Amino acid sequence: PKGPLASEARFRLCTLDVEEERPTSALACVRKYRRDFPSGARTQESYFVEATILRGALDDCRGAMLAYDRYLEQPGELREQAQRWREVCAEKVGP
């Protein structure tokens, strides 16, 4: 997508991949979103989406914890969820 709403359109395409249960495509999409729109309105939220994909669909709690940490650097409205899921992953991964 191009134009003034390009970053929002791209992010919505990424979330569509999540909803359609295409985790590999969704993960690539949110990473590309951040490369293409490093100051986009949804950049921080994209870390939460990445963490959710890694934890939920790809069973990668180590990777999810890193993404949750990035989200929590400047948390938004999903802060409590991110903290909770990060703790769940930390318990699963161990010290």
N, C-alpha and C positions, 0 to 999 in steps of 0.2 A: 504493500500500500504506500501511496505517496500523498503529500499535501499536509495541511495543518492537523489533521486527525490521524496521521499515519501511525504514530506511536500507540495510540489507543486502539486502532484497528489491529495492529500487530499483536498487542497484548490479548485482545479478545480472540484472535485466531489461536493463540497459545492455549488459552483456557478452553477453547473448543476441543483441542487435541486431548486435554485432560478429561473433559466430559465424555469424549468418544473413546476413552480408554486406550489412547495411543501414547503411552508414557515416554518412549524413546523419542518420538517426534515432538512431544510437548517439552521435554527437557532441552532438546536442541533449539526449539523455538524460544524458550525464555532466555537461554544463553545468547542467542542471536539478537533478541530484543535488547539486552543490555549492551551488546557491542554496538548495535545500530543507534540506540537511544540512551546513552549513558546518563543523561539528565532527564529522562522521560518521567512522566508523572507516576508511572507504575514500577519504576526501577526497584525500589525497596520491596514492594509487594512481590516482585518477580522472584526474590530470594525465598520468600515464604512458599510460593508455588513450587519452586525447585525442590525445596526441602520436603514438601508434601509428596512430590513425585518420587523422590529418592527413598523416603521412608515407607510410603504406602504401596507403591507399585513395583519398585525395584528392590525392596528389602535391603537398602543401603543406609543403615543408621549412621555410620561414620560420616558419609557424605552429607546426609541430612543435617547432622549436628553442625557441620561447617556452614551450611546454608542458613540454618536457624540463627547461628551466631552472627552472620552478616546481616540478616534481617533485624536482629535485636540491637545492632549498633545504632540504628535510627528507627525504632519500632513504630508501627502504626497501630491501627485498631485491632490487629490480630496478635498483639503482644502476649496476652495471657495464653492464647492457644500455642503460640510458638514456644513459650517457656515450658508449658506442660509437655508438648511433644518432644522437646529437646531433652527433658528429664526422662521421659519414657525411653528414648533412644540411649541415653547415658546409662540407664539401668540395664538395658539389653546388651550394650557393648561391653560394659564393665570398665574397670580402671585401666 
